[in-house]
Amino acid sequence: MWKIAMSEVGKSLQSVVQRVNQAASRRPKQTLPTVPPRLVAVSKTKPPEMVVEAYNQGQRNFGENYVNELVDKASDPMILESCPEIKWHFIGHLQKNNVNKLLVPNLFLVETVDSAKLADKVNSSWLRIRGASMQRLKVMVQINTSGEQKYGLPPEETVNTAKHIMSECCALQFAGLMTIGRYGYNLTLGPNPDFQEVCESLKLPLDEVELSMGMSTDFEHAIEVGSTNVRVGSIIFGNREYPNSAANTPIPSPAPSPAPSPEKTSKQVSEEAAKKMQHL
Ligand SMILES: *Cc1c(COP(=O)(O)O)cnc(C)c1O
C-alpha cells in the first residue's frame, strides 16, 4: 500500500524544500539571522525504503523520536549502504538509561537535552564510545516554559544548562534550542525575545545559535520568525499510523495565545513568548 505513497515522497519532498526556501526569503533581514534553514525529514513510523527514497532525492537530515526506531533505522543495512551521508537527529524524549543505545552511526544532533544530568550522561557515553579524538556531538537544549508540556526545561534554566554544556561537557557542542510547539509569537514584534535573551546571556552571536522549531503545520511561519531547523514529517511521508496505541498519538495543539503588549517588562515578554513557543 505504501508503494503509492513511496512514489510520492520525491514530489512532496521537493515541494517542502521549495516552501522552506520561500519562507526563508520572507524573513525580515535586518532582525533575523540569515542562516539557511535546515529541513529535517521526520521518518518516524515510516519504512527504511522511504528514507532511502528521500535520500535519493537529495535529503540528508532525518529525524526520529523513538530511540529503538532510530537504532533500527540507523543500523539498517540498506540505509547504511545507500545513505552514507545521512544525518540523524534525535527529537524525542531521552532517558538516561537509553543514552548508550542512542549513539548510532551517523548521529548528527540530539535535539532534546533537557537537564544538565542528561547532558553529562550523553557527554560521558560519547567520550567512552567514540573516544576523545572524535568530533564533538551537537546537542540542543529543549525548552518548555509554561510547564504545560511534558518535557523540556523552563526558560530560566535554559541558559544555565547551555552554560553547563559549554563548560563541563567537553565532548558536546551546544548547537541551540529546540522547542515543540506551535509558534504563536507575533512577527511584527520582532524575533523571539526569549531566544535573544539566551544569546545575550551566553554572549553568543544569534547566527551561531540554532533554533529548532516548526513542524508540518507551521514550519513556514516558524522559519519566518527565526527557526533554523524545521522538523517536518507527515507532509513528506504521509500521515502516520499508530496501531492501537493511544500513547503514541501526536500531541494535540492548543490554540496560540495573543501576542504580548509592548509595555510589558522584558521578563514578562520573554516568559510569554516562550509560553507561546511551547504550544503544540
Ligand atoms: C513527529 C514529530 C515532528 C513531525 O511532525 P509532523 O507534524 O508530522 O510534521 C516534529 N517534531 C517532533 C518532536 C516530533 O515528534
The ligand as a Gaussian input file, in Angstrom:
#p B3LYP/6-31G(d) Opt

LIG

0 1
 C        6.678000      13.786000      14.892000
 C        7.422000      14.979000      15.222000
 C        7.592000      16.009000      14.282000
 C        6.975000      15.973000      12.887000
 O        5.609000      16.164000      12.941000
 P        4.716000      16.389000      11.615000
 O        3.513000      17.042000      12.124000
 O        4.465000      15.032000      11.061000
 O        5.491000      17.228000      10.691000
 C        8.339000      17.101000      14.663000
 N        8.905000      17.199000      15.888000
 C        8.771000      16.229000      16.803000
 C        9.418000      16.401000      18.134000
 C        8.029000      15.096000      16.512000
 O        7.890000      14.148000      17.439000

